Amino acid sequence: MMDANKLRILTESAKYDVSCSSSGSSKRYNDGIGSTNFGGICHSFSPDGRCISLLKIVMTNICTYDCEYCLNRRSNDVERAIATPDEICSLTMEFYKRNYIEGLFLSSAVYKNPSYTMELLLETVIKLRKLYNFNGYIHLKGIPGADNLLIMRAGEYVDRMSFNLELPSEKSLRLLAPQKSKNAILKPINFLSGEKQANTSIKSKFLPAGQTTQMIVGASPESDGQILKLSSALYKKFQLKRVYFSSYVPLNLKSKILPLNYTGQIREHRLYQADWLMRFYGFTASEIANENENLPLEYDPKCAYALRHPELFPVEINTAPLELLLKIPGIGIKSAYKIISSRKYGSLDFNDLLKMKVSLKRAVHFITAKGKFLGNDKQEQVKKLLAGTDVDLNYTQLTMFSSKELITSVITGEL
Amino acid sequence: MSIIYQIEDSLDGIFTAVYDSFLYKEHVLNVLVNFEQLDFLNAYRQIKIDKNKIDKVKNKLKNLLYPTNYKQIKVAFCSGDIKKHLIIFNYLVKIIKCDKDCSNNLSDLDMFNYDNLLSKIRLESHRFKGFIRFEKSKEGVYIAKFSPDNDITALIFPHFKRRYKNMPFILHDEKRNIIALSNKEKSLISYGNVNIFTLGVDKEFKNMFKLYHDSVNIKCRKNTRLMLNYLPKRYHVYLPEKDELI
């Protein structure tokens, strides 16, 4: 059984991998323990608000690479540990039986060389499926540079695989992670997506939950527009299920190339909002932000889109098609479907929308109901309202004393 | 004429009440369960369960509602809401009055309330698929205690049966004293209590999970409000990792 100290070291190293989803897999029909749920299940939430759904652990944090942003880089002096496949398997089973987790998220630092590490990961996964008869969810991090045959075999046993893109451009990758290259990362992603497309039959159990990837935002100077364009290309070209963004946290304070400050959660949040707009709301990357543009931090990307396109609004909710309803700020997929299904029984007014609990805070400036408009039609004021700052808030309370020096002199008792 | 109905605490009671409201052509103000306190300003009618009436209402609803919506009536009755009888009653009466399945018309308050009732149950049963925690007893049985707002034991039991096919386990709803038992051969749900002493037996893995929960947390991104949104405080009682709150 794994001891507590080892568990702490190995899970602390895995916590910066953001992916936590356990959804989108298909059922396995055999006699073992466990099942997967199509919608995914969260089992707990850590104090930072992220869900705990999988046992996120690395095989080892002993790394041969020296990536600038990483806590486990070779040149860092941190506690190191390595787990055996059996330790990880038995811990997963015991946690799973107590309903603590939905499955296993297994990653690893590059130990000895990529293929050797991949072999270790593969051994663990095969043991868990065959020896421990585990049918739950397994998410495996692939090691770029490992042999294709190993990657392909792993795809047959796990639900989801992911290769981290790490940084949004090749230039930054060369600067911050010199041992990694864009080609070496994209090659296995391309290989797996081709392999999955070849296995399209319903019975195929090859990577049922597809592939994802992750990149760090804020460690390098790329703009949001560039990042969104890249992720949209990844969705289209490789049929990725998700692209995760992780806002940069300064872990290696000695580094001279990296920024010293946190990127902040708000930028990450806006990127995810934009990502959702691309995947579920029918927006394209260029509609959300131009290539060299950052997303506005004060309001969400959908509001920004609506403000840039005054010609589309206001929208009459009783006649607008679904695609247009989805472009209204503040109206999500649920609300749009509520409106579509209810307006069959009679036309809706603002009162009906309120009764249906459709949020009107932002939407009110962009819709009409039965021809009535209740919002504000001056764009400058709408902008301020959307950003949550009132027009009057520009005025601040005057102090008794006109200058800073006066204040200090009051405090010191000179005045 | 406005009147208040007193019914038996069951779906059959509601079905009979629906029939009687059409029979007597009455405007029903409220539907109360038999043991609830009455005031003396209103008129009351005691609704007696009648098999014939129930069948008629059921047949009518079966013809009107989509099969999925018809099945949902049973789920709605699992709600822990004190007004559930009235909400379901209003929904059924409205459906029969409309003479078609207008469950989607959410701008109608009766439909909205009913939909809300259902989505609360769905949300809670989805949450408890994750928030249930088993403890292994000395005998090797996995026991989970929980007290949900709605009566969801029967709704989540199939999920755990599928998941732990060969493992003996017990779900115990402490609020309603309902237990669901399952092992390799058999499974059943009944009223009862679990008297197996589990305290401190399974400490090792509880501590391991608590350690995992703490070490996976990124301290500089602390966001208690978000965490409590997803995992409200009333659920913390049964979670080993939330022993002491931040």
HADDOCK unambig.tbl for C-alpha pairs under 7 A between the chains (distance, minus, plus):
assign (segid A and resid 4 and name CA) (segid B and resid 208 and name CA) 6.63 0.50 0.50
assign (segid A and resid 8 and name CA) (segid B and resid 211 and name CA) 6.90 0.50 0.50
assign (segid A and resid 8 and name CA) (segid B and resid 212 and name CA) 6.67 0.50 0.50
assign (segid A and resid 8 and name CA) (segid B and resid 215 and name CA) 6.07 0.50 0.50
assign (segid A and resid 11 and name CA) (segid B and resid 212 and name CA) 6.80 0.50 0.50
assign (segid A and resid 11 and name CA) (segid B and resid 215 and name CA) 6.47 0.50 0.50
assign (segid A and resid 11 and name CA) (segid B and resid 216 and name CA) 6.20 0.50 0.50
assign (segid A and resid 12 and name CA) (segid B and resid 215 and name CA) 5.33 0.50 0.50
assign (segid A and resid 12 and name CA) (segid B and resid 216 and name CA) 5.66 0.50 0.50
assign (segid A and resid 15 and name CA) (segid B and resid 216 and name CA) 5.05 0.50 0.50
assign (segid A and resid 33 and name CA) (segid B and resid 163 and name CA) 6.12 0.50 0.50
assign (segid A and resid 33 and name CA) (segid B and resid 164 and name CA) 5.51 0.50 0.50
assign (segid A and resid 33 and name CA) (segid B and resid 165 and name CA) 6.41 0.50 0.50
assign (segid A and resid 34 and name CA) (segid B and resid 163 and name CA) 4.32 0.50 0.50
assign (segid A and resid 34 and name CA) (segid B and resid 164 and name CA) 6.02 0.50 0.50
assign (segid A and resid 35 and name CA) (segid B and resid 162 and name CA) 6.82 0.50 0.50
assign (segid A and resid 35 and name CA) (segid B and resid 163 and name CA) 5.03 0.50 0.50
assign (segid A and resid 41 and name CA) (segid B and resid 130 and name CA) 5.78 0.50 0.50
assign (segid A and resid 42 and name CA) (segid B and resid 130 and name CA) 5.53 0.50 0.50
assign (segid A and resid 43 and name CA) (segid B and resid 130 and name CA) 4.11 0.50 0.50
assign (segid A and resid 43 and name CA) (segid B and resid 131 and name CA) 5.41 0.50 0.50
assign (segid A and resid 44 and name CA) (segid B and resid 131 and name CA) 6.72 0.50 0.50
assign (segid A and resid 45 and name CA) (segid B and resid 227 and name CA) 5.86 0.50 0.50
assign (segid A and resid 45 and name CA) (segid B and resid 231 and name CA) 6.65 0.50 0.50
assign (segid A and resid 46 and name CA) (segid B and resid 213 and name CA) 6.36 0.50 0.50
assign (segid A and resid 46 and name CA) (segid B and resid 217 and name CA) 5.72 0.50 0.50
assign (segid A and resid 46 and name CA) (segid B and resid 227 and name CA) 6.71 0.50 0.50
assign (segid A and resid 47 and name CA) (segid B and resid 217 and name CA) 6.52 0.50 0.50
assign (segid A and resid 47 and name CA) (segid B and resid 222 and name CA) 5.82 0.50 0.50
assign (segid A and resid 47 and name CA) (segid B and resid 223 and name CA) 6.13 0.50 0.50
assign (segid A and resid 47 and name CA) (segid B and resid 224 and name CA) 5.55 0.50 0.50
assign (segid A and resid 47 and name CA) (segid B and resid 227 and name CA) 5.91 0.50 0.50
assign (segid A and resid 48 and name CA) (segid B and resid 217 and name CA) 6.18 0.50 0.50
assign (segid A and resid 48 and name CA) (segid B and resid 218 and name CA) 6.30 0.50 0.50
assign (segid A and resid 48 and name CA) (segid B and resid 219 and name CA) 6.96 0.50 0.50
assign (segid A and resid 48 and name CA) (segid B and resid 221 and name CA) 5.42 0.50 0.50
assign (segid A and resid 48 and name CA) (segid B and resid 222 and name CA) 4.12 0.50 0.50
assign (segid A and resid 48 and name CA) (segid B and resid 223 and name CA) 4.59 0.50 0.50
assign (segid A and resid 48 and name CA) (segid B and resid 224 and name CA) 6.46 0.50 0.50
assign (segid A and resid 48 and name CA) (segid B and resid 227 and name CA) 6.73 0.50 0.50
assign (segid A and resid 49 and name CA) (segid B and resid 223 and name CA) 5.53 0.50 0.50
assign (segid A and resid 49 and name CA) (segid B and resid 224 and name CA) 6.51 0.50 0.50
assign (segid A and resid 49 and name CA) (segid B and resid 226 and name CA) 5.02 0.50 0.50
assign (segid A and resid 49 and name CA) (segid B and resid 227 and name CA) 4.09 0.50 0.50
assign (segid A and resid 98 and name CA) (segid B and resid 133 and name CA) 5.73 0.50 0.50
assign (segid A and resid 98 and name CA) (segid B and resid 134 and name CA) 4.42 0.50 0.50
assign (segid A and resid 98 and name CA) (segid B and resid 135 and name CA) 6.32 0.50 0.50
assign (segid A and resid 99 and name CA) (segid B and resid 132 and name CA) 6.59 0.50 0.50
assign (segid A and resid 99 and name CA) (segid B and resid 133 and name CA) 5.56 0.50 0.50
assign (segid A and resid 99 and name CA) (segid B and resid 134 and name CA) 6.30 0.50 0.50
assign (segid A and resid 100 and name CA) (segid B and resid 133 and name CA) 6.54 0.50 0.50
assign (segid A and resid 338 and name CA) (segid B and resid 106 and name CA) 6.85 0.50 0.50
assign (segid A and resid 341 and name CA) (segid B and resid 104 and name CA) 5.83 0.50 0.50
assign (segid A and resid 341 and name CA) (segid B and resid 105 and name CA) 6.53 0.50 0.50
assign (segid A and resid 342 and name CA) (segid B and resid 104 and name CA) 6.06 0.50 0.50
assign (segid A and resid 342 and name CA) (segid B and resid 105 and name CA) 4.36 0.50 0.50
assign (segid A and resid 342 and name CA) (segid B and resid 106 and name CA) 5.73 0.50 0.50
assign (segid A and resid 342 and name CA) (segid B and resid 107 and name CA) 6.25 0.50 0.50
assign (segid A and resid 345 and name CA) (segid B and resid 105 and name CA) 6.51 0.50 0.50
assign (segid A and resid 352 and name CA) (segid B and resid 107 and name CA) 5.14 0.50 0.50
assign (segid A and resid 355 and name CA) (segid B and resid 107 and name CA) 6.10 0.50 0.50
assign (segid A and resid 355 and name CA) (segid B and resid 109 and name CA) 6.94 0.50 0.50
assign (segid A and resid 356 and name CA) (segid B and resid 106 and name CA) 5.85 0.50 0.50
assign (segid A and resid 356 and name CA) (segid B and resid 107 and name CA) 5.49 0.50 0.50
assign (segid A and resid 356 and name CA) (segid B and resid 112 and name CA) 6.68 0.50 0.50
